[in-house]
Amino acid sequence: MEKLKHSKTGLVSFWVAFSPIICAILVSIRDIFFPIKTYTKDMRFDIFIMCVMLVIALIGLILGIVAITQKGYKKVLPISSVIISLLILSIPIIMIVKEVSKISKI
């Protein structure tokens, strides 16, 4: 039995899917050390960062699915990147559903 290698697409999908977690940690550290912020400027920046993280997670999901379909390579990293990306993408979806349910109760 031959040893399988990790595909380049699988490696890239894992690191792309993992990068929003690193970004969220860095933003949390920034918020801990600099808790006072002006509302408008920092909120726009935080919303922009969140949107960028979601786009990156979506790219990681697509790359992970592509890497899973490749034959002759290990599937561990692509499967984990799909799981990480789905978890990251589920957070704003849950938040949107909660907000819509609040609006519909009013």
Buried (B, 14 or more C-beta within 10 A) or exposed (E): EEEEEBBEBBBBBBBBBBBBBEBBEEBEEEEEEEEEEEEEEBEEEBEEBBEEBBEBBBBBBBBBBBBBEBEEBBBEBBBBBBEBBBEBBEBBEEEEEEEEEEEEEE
